[in-house]
Amino acid sequence: MTQVTPPGWYPDPGQTSDGPATERWWDGGAWTDR
C-alpha cells in the first residue's frame, strides 16, 4: 500500500538552519518552486 501525501503547505525540505523556517507547496506529486 502506498501512502500519498495530500497537497498542502509543508516545511521546506531544503530548508537550512539559517533564517526563519519556510514552507513550500506540495501539489501531491512534486514540490513547487515556492
N, C-alpha and C positions, 0 to 999 in steps of 0.2 A: 504494500500500500504506500503510495506516495503522498507525502504531506505537501500541500500547496499553501504558500504564504499569501494571504489575501492582499490586494492592493492597499496601500496606505503609506503614511509617513513613518519612517523608522530612522534610528540613529545611523548616521553616515558610516558605511563600512570602511571607508578610507580615512576616517577622522583620526587626526593625531592628538596627542595630549595637549598641544598648544592651542590657545584660544578657546572661545566658547564652543560648546557642543553644537553640532549642526545636524540637520536631518535631511534625508533625501527621499524622494517619492519612489516607491516600489510599485510598478504597474502590474504586478502579478507574474511577470516573466523576466524582467530586467530592471536595473536601476536607471533612472533618468539622469539627465545632466545636473538637475538641481535637487 
